[in-house]
Amino acid sequence: MSAETEAPDAGAPDQPAPRVDAAQYGLAAVLLAVGAYTVVDAATLEVGFADPVGPRVFPFVIGAGLVVTSVLLAVATARGSRPEPEAGEDVDVTTPADWPTVLKLVGVILLTVATVSWLGWALAGAILFAGAAWALGSRTLIRDVLVGLVLAVGSWYGFVVGLGIPLTPGVLDGIL
C-alpha cells in the first residue's frame, strides 16, 4: 500500500480573500468604549467604608463583562466568524412594524417617567409593567397590576435595603 498525496491543482482559481466584517468590529469597539466608560465611572462612585459590596460592584461587573465580550467578538471576527443572516423562521421580515404597539409602549414609558417622582417607584413600576403587558396584548388587567406591584415593590426593597440605593417611595412614604 502506498500513500498517495494529492498535489494542489495549479489550474484551480484562487479562493477570494474573506471580507472584513466592519460591522462586527464596530460593535466590538462600541462595546469596548461603553465597558471602559462604565468601569471608569464606577471607580468614581462614593461608597462608605462600612459597605464592602455597595453599588460599585455591579457597574464593575457589567463594564468588565462588556470589555471581555468586545475582545471575544473582535477575536472571533478576526478568525473569520460571521453571523448568520436572519432566516425569518418565526418572524415575517416582510411585514411592517406594528406602530400602534410601539406608540403604546412609548406612552407607557413616558407616563412612568412623568409620575415616578410623585407616585414613587413601587406604584410607577407596577403601572409600567401592567401598561407594557397591555400594550403587548395581555387582557388580564388585574393579574398584570398585581404581578407588576409585586415586582416593583420587590425591586424597590432590593435597591433600598439590599443595595442601599434610595428610590423614592412617593405616595407610599411611611408604608414601605
N, CA, C and O of each residue as an XYZ file, in Angstrom:
704
protein
N       0.837     -1.183      0.000
C       0.000      0.000      0.000
C       0.872      1.233      0.000
O       1.766      1.378      0.834
N       0.615      2.094     -0.913
C       1.393      3.325     -0.952
C       0.450      4.495     -0.698
O      -0.690      4.529     -1.161
N       0.959      5.412      0.031
C       0.160      6.594      0.350
C       0.359      7.621     -0.740
O       1.479      8.055     -1.013
N      -0.732      8.000     -1.353
C      -0.637      8.995     -2.402
C      -0.996     10.350     -1.833
O      -1.998     10.498     -1.134
N      -0.204     11.297     -2.125
C      -0.530     12.654     -1.707
C      -0.978     13.421     -2.926
O      -0.395     13.307     -4.004
N      -1.985     14.175     -2.746
C      -2.561     14.895     -3.860
C      -1.926     16.269     -3.944
O      -1.940     17.021     -2.969
N      -1.388     16.593     -5.055
C      -0.792     17.912     -5.254
C      -1.904     18.913     -5.528
O      -2.894     18.582     -6.179
N      -1.745     20.127     -5.038
C      -2.771     21.131     -5.311
C      -2.878     21.386     -6.804
O      -1.879     21.413     -7.524
N      -4.084     21.569     -7.242
C      -4.353     21.796     -8.662
C      -3.857     23.190     -9.041
O      -4.344     24.194     -8.521
N      -2.924     23.237     -9.915
C      -2.343     24.513    -10.298
C      -3.322     25.368    -11.086
O      -3.202     26.593    -11.101
N      -4.287     24.738    -11.740
C      -5.214     25.482    -12.562
C      -6.444     25.958    -11.815
O      -7.284     26.645    -12.397
N      -6.578     25.607    -10.521
C      -7.771     25.992     -9.763
C      -7.748     27.489     -9.479
O      -6.694     28.050     -9.181
N      -8.901     28.133     -9.570
C      -8.934     29.572     -9.281
C      -8.663     29.814     -7.797
O      -9.009     29.000     -6.941
N      -8.048     30.930     -7.526
C      -7.763     31.292     -6.129
C      -9.061     31.571     -5.393
O     -10.016     32.115     -5.947
N      -9.062     31.180     -4.127
C     -10.218     31.476     -3.283
C     -10.219     32.970     -2.981
O      -9.161     33.547     -2.731
N     -11.393     33.607     -3.000
C     -11.420     35.037     -2.681
C     -11.062     35.242     -1.214
O     -11.414     34.439     -0.351
N     -10.367     36.318     -0.959
C      -9.991     36.634      0.419
C     -11.254     36.943      1.213
O     -12.161     37.604      0.706
N     -11.319     36.471      2.448
C     -12.515     36.747      3.235
C     -12.662     38.248      3.478
O     -11.685     38.958      3.716
N     -13.896     38.703      3.412
C     -14.175     40.119      3.628
C     -14.026     40.463      5.104
O     -14.298     39.638      5.976
N     -13.599     41.662      5.366
C     -13.515     42.158      6.730
C     -14.915     42.612      7.127
O     -15.526     43.427      6.436
N     -15.419     42.092      8.230
C     -16.758     42.459      8.683
C     -16.652     43.690      9.581
O     -16.495     43.582     10.797
N     -16.741     44.858      8.951
C     -16.571     46.115      9.668
C     -17.656     46.315     10.727
O     -17.404     46.933     11.761
N     -18.849     45.800     10.477
C     -19.936     45.977     11.446
C     -19.620     45.260     12.754
O     -19.882     45.797     13.831
N     -19.065     44.066     12.675
C     -18.716     43.340     13.904
C     -17.589     44.052     14.645
O     -17.614     44.147     15.872
N     -16.599     44.553     13.902
C     -15.536     45.317     14.553
C     -16.090     46.610     15.157
O     -15.653     47.035     16.227
N     -17.042     47.227     14.475
C     -17.675     48.426     15.022
C     -18.430     48.131     16.306
O     -18.359     48.898     17.267
N     -19.157     47.012     16.319
C     -19.865     46.624     17.530
C     -18.882     46.327     18.656
O     -19.127     46.701     19.803
N     -17.785     45.668     18.346
C     -16.763     45.383     19.361
C     -16.189     46.688     19.909
O     -15.942     46.793     21.110
N     -15.975     47.678     19.051
C     -15.440     48.957     19.504
C     -16.434     49.687     20.405
O     -16.044     50.283     21.409
N     -17.719     49.639     20.045
C     -18.739     50.281     20.880
C     -18.834     49.577     22.234
O     -18.920     50.235     23.271
N     -18.818     48.245     22.228
C     -18.856     47.508     23.489
C     -17.646     47.845     24.354
O     -17.774     48.016     25.567
N     -16.489     47.940     23.740
C     -15.274     48.278     24.483
C     -15.378     49.676     25.078
O     -15.028     49.883     26.241
N     -15.854     50.637     24.292
C     -15.973     52.015     24.784
C     -16.974     52.106     25.931
O     -16.698     52.747     26.945
N     -18.131     51.469     25.779
C     -19.145     51.524     26.834
C     -18.648     50.797     28.088
O     -18.843     51.281     29.203
N     -18.013     49.650     27.911
C     -17.488     48.911     29.051
C     -16.401     49.672     29.778
O     -16.396     49.722     31.008
N     -15.464     50.275     29.027
C     -14.389     51.050     29.660
C     -14.962     52.264     30.387
O     -14.541     52.576     31.501
N     -15.913     52.944     29.766
C     -16.548     54.096     30.423
C     -17.255     53.675     31.702
O     -17.180     54.372     32.713
N     -17.939     52.541     31.664
C     -18.652     52.052     32.847
C     -17.683     51.747     33.975
O     -17.947     52.095     35.126
N     -16.572     51.107     33.667
C     -15.583     50.784     34.705
C     -14.976     52.062     35.277
O     -14.840     52.192     36.494
N     -14.609     53.007     34.409
C     -14.016     54.256     34.881
C     -15.022     55.040     35.714
O     -14.668     55.593     36.756
N     -16.267     55.092     35.266
C     -17.295     55.816     36.007
C     -17.589     55.140     37.345
O     -17.845     55.824     38.335
N     -17.556     53.815     37.389
C     -17.809     53.104     38.639
C     -16.719     53.385     39.660
O     -16.974     53.365     40.864
N     -15.519     53.645     39.194
C     -14.412     53.935     40.112
C     -14.607     55.265     40.825
O     -13.995     55.502     41.866
N     -15.447     56.132     40.282
C     -15.659     57.441     40.901
C     -16.822     57.453     41.892
O     -17.070     58.477     42.529
N     -17.540     56.338     42.037
C     -18.663     56.302     42.969
C     -18.157     56.409     44.407
O     -17.153     55.797     44.773
N     -18.858     57.183     45.203
C     -18.523     57.327     46.617
C     -19.243     56.247     47.408
O     -20.468     56.141     47.359
N     -18.475     55.449     48.136
C     -19.047     54.367     48.927
C     -18.496     54.489     50.340
O     -17.311     54.758     50.531
N     -19.364     54.288     51.332
C     -18.918     54.332     52.723
C     -17.951     53.196     53.025
O     -17.949     52.165     52.352
N     -17.117     53.405     54.066
C     -16.105     52.400     54.384
C     -16.712     51.119     54.950
O     -16.085     50.061     54.892
N     -17.910     51.202     55.491
C     -18.515     50.019     56.110
C     -19.348     49.214     55.115
O     -20.019     48.256     55.498
N     -19.307     49.591     53.868
C     -20.107     48.910     52.850
C     -19.177     48.207     51.874
O     -18.787     48.806     50.872
N     -18.803     46.936     52.136
C     -17.807     46.271     51.293
C     -18.291     45.996     49.867
O     -17.488     46.036     48.935
N     -19.575     45.721     49.678
C     -20.057     45.431     48.335
C     -20.542     46.721     47.699
O     -19.946     47.201     46.735
N     -21.587     47.270     48.214
C     -22.093     48.556     47.758
C     -22.525     48.591     46.310
O     -22.544     47.568     45.626
N     -22.871     49.784     45.850
C     -23.376     49.941     44.487
C     -22.270     49.948     43.434
O     -22.569     50.010     42.242
N     -21.006     49.887     43.839
C     -19.904     49.950     42.894
C     -19.658     48.604     42.205
O     -19.114     48.574     41.101
N     -20.045     47.508     42.827
C     -19.722     46.180     42.293
C     -20.427     45.912     40.963
O     -19.807     45.402     40.030
N     -21.689     46.244     40.868
C     -22.452     45.923     39.668
C     -21.929     46.647     38.432
O     -21.788     46.011     37.387
N     -21.632     47.948     38.497
C     -21.046     48.575     37.296
C     -19.692     47.976     36.922
O     -19.379     47.852     35.738
N     -18.886     47.603     37.917
C     -17.607     46.964     37.600
C     -17.829     45.637     36.879
O     -17.154     45.350     35.890
N     -18.761     44.832     37.361
C     -19.028     43.532     36.744
C     -19.573     43.711     35.335
O     -19.141     43.025     34.409
N     -20.513     44.623     35.168
C     -21.109     44.843     33.850
C     -20.074     45.437     32.889
O     -19.983     45.009     31.739
N     -19.302     46.412     33.350
C     -18.275     47.009     32.498
C     -17.216     45.998     32.098
O     -16.808     45.949     30.937
N     -16.765     45.183     33.057
C     -15.772     44.156     32.733
C     -16.356     43.132     31.772
O     -15.661     42.670     30.867
N     -17.613     42.773     31.954
C     -18.265     41.836     31.043
C     -18.349     42.394     29.634
O     -18.164     41.660     28.663
N     -18.631     43.697     29.510
C     -18.679     44.323     28.186
C     -17.296     44.345     27.530
O     -17.169     44.103     26.330
N     -16.265     44.636     28.324
C     -14.902     44.655     27.775
C     -14.498     43.260     27.299
O     -13.956     43.102     26.205
N     -14.767     42.245     28.133
C     -14.421     40.866     27.751
C     -15.204     40.449     26.511
O     -14.647     39.823     25.609
N     -16.483     40.789     26.456
C     -17.301     40.458     25.287
C     -16.772     41.140     24.033
O     -16.752     40.536     22.961
N     -16.345     42.394     24.156
C     -15.814     43.097     22.982
C     -14.531     42.445     22.481
O     -14.330     42.323     21.273
N     -13.663     42.025     23.398
C     -12.423     41.360     22.985
C     -12.742     40.023     22.316
O     -12.166     39.693     21.280
N     -13.661     39.252     22.909
C     -14.028     37.962     22.319
C     -14.660     38.142     20.938
O     -14.401     37.349     20.032
N     -15.478     39.168     20.773
C     -16.089     39.433     19.474
C     -15.034     39.820     18.446
O     -15.097     39.371     17.301
N     -14.071     40.641     18.832
C     -13.017     41.037     17.904
C     -12.164     39.835     17.500
O     -11.798     39.698     16.333
N     -11.848     38.966     18.459
C     -11.058     37.767     18.150
C     -11.846     36.844     17.219
O     -11.298     36.335     16.242
N     -13.128     36.627     17.518
C     -13.952     35.763     16.668
C     -14.073     36.339     15.261
O     -14.055     35.593     14.282
N     -14.195     37.645     15.156
C     -14.285     38.281     13.847
C     -12.969     38.133     13.081
O     -12.969     37.878     11.877
N     -11.855     38.294     13.783
C     -10.552     38.135     13.129
C     -10.331     36.705     12.647
O      -9.625     36.482     11.663
N     -10.929     35.741     13.333
C     -10.797     34.335     12.932
C     -11.759     33.965     11.800
O     -11.730     32.836     11.310
N     -12.597     34.893     11.390
C     -13.488     34.630     10.266
C     -14.913     34.281     10.643
O     -15.704     33.918      9.772
N     -15.257     34.378     11.894
C     -16.629     34.084     12.313
C     -17.553     35.180     11.780
O     -17.281     36.372     11.923
N     -18.634     34.749     11.171
C     -19.606     35.691     10.632
C     -20.994     35.288     11.096
O     -21.316     34.100     11.117
N     -21.825     36.259     11.471
C     -23.182     35.917     11.916
C     -24.027     35.449     10.743
O     -23.832     35.873      9.604
N     -24.965     34.570     11.045
C     -25.883     34.105     10.014
C     -26.956     35.158      9.794
O     -27.442     35.755     10.755
N     -27.330     35.391      8.554
C     -28.411     36.349      8.321
C     -29.735     35.810      8.860
O     -29.938     34.601      8.968
N     -30.612     36.725      9.188
C     -31.922     36.356      9.719
C     -32.677     35.543      8.683
O     -32.881     35.974      7.549
N     -33.082     34.360      9.104
C     -33.816     33.482      8.195
C     -35.313     33.762      8.242
O     -36.049     33.358      7.342
N     -35.757     34.437      9.264
C     -37.166     34.754      9.368
C     -38.029     33.544      9.645
O     -39.164     33.468      9.175
N     -37.498     32.587     10.410
C     -38.250     31.360     10.656
C     -39.541     31.623     11.427
O     -40.608     31.133     11.058
N     -39.432     32.401     12.499
C     -40.626     32.643     13.290
C     -41.059     34.107     13.213
O     -41.958     34.528     13.942
N     -40.432     34.874     12.344
C     -40.797     36.266     12.156
C     -40.895     36.520     10.659
O     -40.005     36.148      9.894
N     -41.960     37.142     10.263
C     -42.109     37.507      8.855
C     -41.418     38.848      8.649
O     -41.951     39.891      9.028
N     -40.239     38.823      8.052
C     -39.443     40.039      7.895
C     -40.019     40.994      6.855
O     -39.525     42.111      6.703
N     -41.040     40.575      6.149
C     -41.632     41.448      5.138
C     -42.755     42.308      5.702
O     -43.171     43.267      5.051
N     -43.258     41.993      6.896
C     -44.340     42.792      7.469
C     -43.778     44.071      8.077
O     -42.669     44.074      8.611
N     -44.539     45.150      7.998
C     -44.053     46.414      8.570
C     -44.131     46.382     10.097
O     -44.727     45.481     10.687
N     -43.520     47.379     10.712
C     -43.538     47.494     12.169
C     -44.957     47.742     12.658
O     -45.766     48.347     11.955
N     -45.251     47.279     13.849
C     -46.563     47.477     14.467
C     -46.524     48.796     15.246
O     -46.314     48.806     16.459
N     -46.726     49.902     14.535
C     -46.581     51.220     15.133
C     -47.550     51.506     16.267
O     -47.150     52.173     17.221
N     -48.800     51.047     16.231
C     -49.668     51.290     17.389
C     -49.101     50.687     18.682
O     -49.186     51.304     19.744
N     -48.526     49.488     18.592
C     -47.934     48.869     19.780
C     -46.717     49.657     20.238
O     -46.531     49.869     21.437
N     -45.894     50.088     19.307
C     -44.710     50.874     19.659
C     -45.133     52.176     20.335
O     -44.537     52.570     21.337
N     -46.144     52.843     19.806
C     -46.605     54.100     20.388
C     -47.221     53.886     21.769
O     -47.047     54.720     22.657
N     -47.935     52.781     21.957
C     -48.466     52.468     23.292
C     -47.335     52.279     24.295
O     -47.405     52.784     25.415
N     -46.286     51.547     23.893
C     -45.142     51.330     24.787
C     -44.430     52.636     25.110
O     -44.050     52.864     26.258
N     -44.247     53.491     24.116
C     -43.623     54.791     24.360
C     -44.476     55.612     25.314
O     -43.942     56.271     26.206
N     -45.790     55.582     25.144
C     -46.685     56.299     26.047
C     -46.601     55.792     27.477
O     -46.580     56.585     28.419
N     -46.552     54.486     27.644
C     -46.453     53.908     28.984
C     -45.125     54.307     29.636
O     -45.089     54.630     30.823
N     -44.047     54.286     28.868
C     -42.746     54.678     29.417
C     -42.740     56.161     29.787
O     -42.228     56.531     30.843
N     -43.305     57.012     28.929
C     -43.373     58.437     29.248
C     -44.248     58.699     30.466
O     -43.930     59.571     31.275
N     -45.343     57.962     30.612
C     -46.188     58.087     31.798
C     -45.406     57.694     33.051
O     -45.523     58.350     34.086
N     -44.615     56.634     32.964
C     -43.808     56.205     34.104
C     -42.785     57.271     34.470
O     -42.614     57.593     35.646
N     -42.107     57.816     33.470
C     -41.109     58.854     33.730
C     -41.762     60.077     34.369
O     -41.192     60.687     35.273
N     -42.947     60.432     33.903
C     -43.633     61.623     34.412
C     -44.167     61.439     35.829
O     -44.299     62.420     36.560
N     -44.476     60.216     36.232
C     -45.128     60.011     37.528
C     -44.249     59.348     38.583
O     -44.676     59.222     39.731
N     -43.035     58.919     38.235
C     -42.238     58.151     39.199
C     -41.846     58.996     40.412
O     -41.772     58.463     41.519
N     -41.593     60.286     40.241
C     -41.204     61.094     41.402
C     -42.388     61.361     42.326
O     -42.207     61.497     43.536
N     -43.581     61.437     41.779
C     -44.761     61.686     42.607
C     -45.328     60.388     43.194
O     -45.580     60.302     44.395
N     -45.524     59.382     42.337
C     -46.083     58.115     42.808
C     -45.065     57.256     43.534
O     -45.429     56.487     44.423
N     -43.801     57.371     43.171
C     -42.771     56.506     43.710
C     -42.580     55.299     42.807
O     -43.431     54.989     41.973
N     -41.437     54.614     42.987
C     -41.119     53.503     42.103
C     -42.107     52.357     42.242
O     -42.453     51.732     41.239
N     -42.574     52.060     43.448
C     -43.436     50.888     43.636
C     -44.709     50.993     42.788
O     -45.090     50.026     42.127
N     -45.350     52.126     42.801
C     -46.582     52.275     42.019
C     -46.285     52.537     40.541
O     -46.952     51.983     39.667
N     -45.292     53.375     40.260
C     -44.955     53.659     38.861
C     -44.441     52.399     38.160
O     -44.736     52.181     36.985
N     -43.679     51.573     38.871
C     -43.198     50.318     38.296
C     -44.339     49.356     38.000
O     -44.321     48.653     36.990
N     -45.327     49.327     38.880
C     -46.488     48.476     38.642
C     -47.267     48.954     37.420
O     -47.731     48.146     36.616
N     -47.406     50.273     37.288
C     -48.082     50.827     36.110
C     -47.273     50.528     34.851
O     -47.840     50.213     33.805
N     -45.948     50.627     34.955
C     -45.085     50.314     33.809
C     -45.269     48.866     33.369
O     -45.435     48.600     32.178
N     -45.241     47.931     34.309
C     -45.394     46.522     33.956
C     -46.779     46.252     33.372
O     -46.896     45.627     32.318
N     -47.823     46.717     34.045
C     -49.183     46.455     33.577
C     -49.431     47.143     32.231
O     -50.081     46.573     31.355
N     -48.916     48.365     32.064
C     -49.090     49.072     30.795
C     -48.354     48.398     29.653
O     -48.874     48.314     28.540
N     -47.143     47.915     29.918
C     -46.386     47.217     28.877
C     -47.077     45.909     28.514
O     -47.144     45.547     27.340
N     -47.590     45.201     29.511
C     -48.308     43.958     29.232
C     -49.559     44.241     28.397
O     -49.869     43.498     27.466
N     -50.278     45.320     28.734
C     -51.468     45.699     27.963
C     -51.086     46.060     26.524
O     -51.752     45.640     25.577
N     -50.008     46.843     26.366
C     -49.595     47.256     25.027
C     -49.182     46.065     24.179
O     -49.331     46.093     22.957
N     -48.666     45.022     24.808
C     -48.215     43.843     24.074
C     -49.307     42.793     23.915
O     -49.057     41.714     23.377
N     -50.531     43.102     24.385
C     -51.650     42.230     24.073
C     -52.296     41.501     25.227
O     -53.256     40.764     25.005
N     -51.821     41.668     26.448
C     -52.443     40.984     27.578
C     -53.795     41.631     27.890
O     -53.944     42.850     27.808
N     -54.751     40.820     28.237
C     -56.083     41.331     28.575
C     -56.488     40.957     30.005
O     -57.670     41.006     30.345
N     -55.521     40.586     30.837
C     -55.802     40.256     32.235
C     -55.259     41.372     33.115
O     -54.198     41.237     33.725
N     -56.000     42.480     33.173
C     -55.538     43.697     33.836
C     -55.248     43.476     35.320
O     -54.212     43.920     35.815
N     -56.135     42.805     36.029
C     -55.952     42.618     37.475
C     -54.677     41.829     37.747
O     -53.889     42.210     38.612
N     -54.468     40.744     37.027
C     -53.269     39.939     37.232
C     -52.017     40.737     36.878
O     -51.016     40.661     37.591
N     -52.059     41.497     35.793
C     -50.902     42.282     35.379
C     -50.545     43.336     36.429
O     -49.368     43.543     36.724
N     -51.539     43.991     36.983
C     -51.290     45.000     38.021
C     -50.708     44.336     39.267
O     -49.766     44.859     39.862
N     -51.259     43.189     39.666
C     -50.739     42.502     40.852
C     -49.302     42.009     40.649
O     -48.463     42.160     41.537
N     -49.023     41.429     39.498
C     -47.651     40.976     39.214
C     -46.713     42.169     39.152
O     -45.605     42.114     39.686
N     -47.141     43.246     38.507
C     -46.327     44.453     38.442
C     -46.065     45.044     39.808
O     -44.961     45.518     40.077
N     -47.067     45.024     40.677
C     -46.899     45.545     42.035
C     -45.906     44.700     42.823
O     -45.057     45.242     43.531
N     -46.004     43.394     42.708
C     -45.064     42.510     43.414
C     -43.643     42.738     42.902
O     -42.710     42.849     43.698
N     -43.471     42.810     41.589
C     -42.139     43.029     41.021
C     -41.579     44.403     41.402
O     -40.405     44.517     41.752
N     -42.403     45.430     41.337
C     -41.931     46.786     41.635
C     -41.594     46.948     43.115
O     -40.566     47.534     43.454
N     -42.444     46.436     43.993
C     -42.150     46.530     45.433
C     -40.922     45.690     45.768
O     -40.074     46.115     46.553
N     -40.821     44.507     45.180
C     -39.640     43.670     45.411
C     -38.364     44.336     44.941
O     -37.349     44.295     45.637
N     -38.401     44.957     43.753
C     -37.199     45.645     43.268
C     -36.912     46.884     44.094
O     -35.747     47.233     44.281
N     -37.946     47.566     44.600
C     -37.737     48.723     45.464
C     -36.986     48.306     46.726
O     -36.007     48.944     47.114
N     -37.450     47.235     47.359
C     -36.745     46.746     48.549
C     -35.353     46.238     48.203
O     -34.425     46.405     48.995
N     -35.189     45.627     47.045
C     -33.871     45.166     46.633
C     -32.875     46.312     46.518
O     -31.726     46.187     46.942
N     -33.314     47.426     45.946
C     -32.421     48.570     45.816
C     -32.217     49.288     47.144
O     -31.085     49.602     47.514
N     -33.307     49.548     47.861
C     -33.204     50.352     49.081
C     -32.532     49.576     50.208
O     -31.600     50.077     50.837
N     -32.995     48.367     50.462
C     -32.454     47.589     51.578
C     -31.216     46.806     51.162
O     -30.207     46.818     51.867
N     -31.288     46.129     50.026
C     -30.185     45.262     49.616
C     -28.959     46.018     49.154
O     -27.840     45.656     49.518
N     -29.145     47.070     48.352
C     -28.009     47.785     47.785
C     -27.740     49.127     48.442
O     -26.679     49.718     48.240
N     -28.688     49.609     49.223
C     -28.505     50.907     49.861
C     -28.668     52.075     48.901
O     -28.163     53.167     49.162
N     -29.369     51.854     47.794
C     -29.606     52.907     46.812
C     -31.026     53.422     47.035
O     -31.989     52.683     46.835
N     -31.161     54.674     47.446
C     -32.502     55.183     47.751
C     -33.329     55.417     46.493
O     -32.895     56.100     45.565
N     -34.510     54.846     46.480
C     -35.508     55.123     45.453
C     -36.671     55.814     46.141
O     -36.980     55.522     47.296
N     -37.310     56.721     45.440
C     -38.402     57.442     46.052
C     -39.598     56.551     46.337
O     -40.059     55.835     45.448
N     -40.112     56.583     47.573
C     -41.328     55.813     47.845
C     -42.590     56.528     47.368
O     -43.645     55.907     47.244
N     -42.484     57.845     47.097
C     -43.620     58.597     46.600
C     -44.757     58.649     47.587
O     -44.548     58.938     48.765
N     -45.970     58.371     47.118
C     -47.147     58.444     47.979
C     -47.161     57.331     49.017
O     -47.941     57.393     49.967
N     -46.333     56.333     48.865
C     -46.261     55.234     49.836
C     -45.210     55.481     50.911
O     -44.812     54.551     51.612
N     -44.749     56.746     51.049
C     -43.770     57.075     52.075
C     -44.367     56.810     53.454
O     -45.448     57.306     53.772
N     -43.677     56.045     54.253
C     -44.158     55.638     55.566
C     -44.818     54.288     55.558
O     -44.969     53.670     56.612
N     -45.221     53.807     54.386
C     -45.833     52.491     54.271
C     -44.783     51.454     53.905
O     -44.758     50.356     54.461
N     -43.907     51.816     52.954
C     -42.854     50.894     52.523
C     -41.701     50.915     53.505
O     -40.715     50.203     53.314
